[in-house]
Amino acid sequence: MFSLRWIYTLLALSFGLVACAPATPSAEVPAKPTLPKPASIKATSPAPPAEENPPSGAEAQFSTDFSKHSVSYDEILSGGPPKDGIPAIDAPSYVSIEEASEWINDREPIIAVEVDGTVRAYPLQILIWHEIVNDELNEKPLVVSFCPLCNTAIAFEREFDGQILDFGTTGRLRYSNLIMYDRQSETWWQQATGVGIAGKYTDEQLTFYPAVMISWVDFKSQYPDGDVLSKETGFNRSYGRNPYAGYDDINQTPFLFTGELYEDLLPAMARVLTIELNGETVAYPYTVLEDVVTINDEVGSESIVVFWTEGMASALDTAFIESGQDVGSAVAYLSQT
């Protein structure tokens, strides 16, 4: 027997962050494809020149100390919207599973977060329009984030440096990944890594909090007492529609991606589950997970188990999320005998 608890995972389209090869399926552990440590995005960047100017228009919108930064500003591109042009949800409300079932299809993806037995679902049909939810679950301040261009669903603790941070969107991207900012110091944070890249908290690390992406039907069956982020957000958005229709195409190039691609190893848009534990980072391609279904492995000297199941729609495929292709879902747990 083993006991299970979620571990920090990153479900992502692989892009240039992946340096891995498809593994050979086996009953136990396939050959492990590995990723650089999350901070290596920062570490592999050339040292930015001291006189480098901030991204165009940034100084007019932000009070950030742009003289302090760990990445070259040449790597940061405008995604189109201005600061908070994609509005975070700052005053979330919740509904019951029964109420949410009236507007969430069983196949739709949701982000599930659990704090001491209290579980909440964050439907991607909402997150795809807002990207950030500043929330508190069972008295723990959390930010739940989703970057559509990377398909990265990540939660972080908001308690940092003796204060509770609130996050918003900068309207900027780095390696096609969302750059968040906190409203207290206006530091810019890379969503995929939780590392400060410009401003007061440059090189500081937010604390990851376990979150998983599963189908609505699985959430309902596993957590019948959970609640759900309400679509009564105070904003008028077409919840249920995908504004990135056609983006989940394995043959295309990621939007505004300027880094190195490893398409001789995996297609740039390949879907992977990533686990980071104790300094080791491992990526499990969905093409492998679909074949083997269950993987028992060791990452960062910890025993883990990864499960894959079919039945979850892609949020980034067709115009309506509920009609997206079945990409399945993967969840990783610590296993303890």
JOVENFEN-V87852 format. One record per backbone hydrogen bond with DSSP energy under -1.0 kcal/mol. NH is the residue of the N-H (numbers start at 0). CO is the residue of the C=O. If there is no record, write none. Layout:
nh co
NH CO
NH CO
//
This chain:
nh co
2 335
6 331
9 273
11 271
12 149
13 269
14 267
16 13
34 280
39 36
40 37
42 38
43 39
44 41
51 48
57 54
61 57
65 63
67 64
69 196
74 71
75 72
76 172
78 170
83 168
84 81
88 131
94 227
99 95
100 96
101 98
102 99
103 99
107 104
109 213
110 121
111 211
112 119
114 117
117 114
119 112
120 226
121 110
123 108
125 122
126 122
127 123
128 125
130 126
132 143
133 88
134 141
136 139
139 136
141 134
142 155
143 132
144 153
145 130
146 151
150 146
151 146
153 144
155 142
156 206
157 140
159 162
162 159
164 157
167 180
169 178
172 76
173 176
176 173
178 171
179 188
180 167
181 186
182 165
185 181
187 197
188 179
189 194
190 177
193 189
195 203
196 187
197 187
198 67
201 198
202 195
203 200
205 193
208 154
211 111
213 109
215 107
216 105
218 214
219 215
220 216
221 217
222 218
225 222
226 118
227 94
228 120
229 92
232 230
238 236
240 237
241 318
245 316
246 243
247 315
248 246
251 248
256 253
264 261
265 261
269 266
271 11
272 283
273 9
274 281
276 279
279 276
281 274
282 32
283 272
285 270
287 284
288 284
289 285
291 287
292 288
293 291
294 305
296 303
298 301
301 298
303 296
304 332
305 294
306 330
307 292
308 328
312 106
313 324
320 239
322 319
323 320
326 311
327 311
328 308
330 306
332 304
333 4
334 302
335 2
//
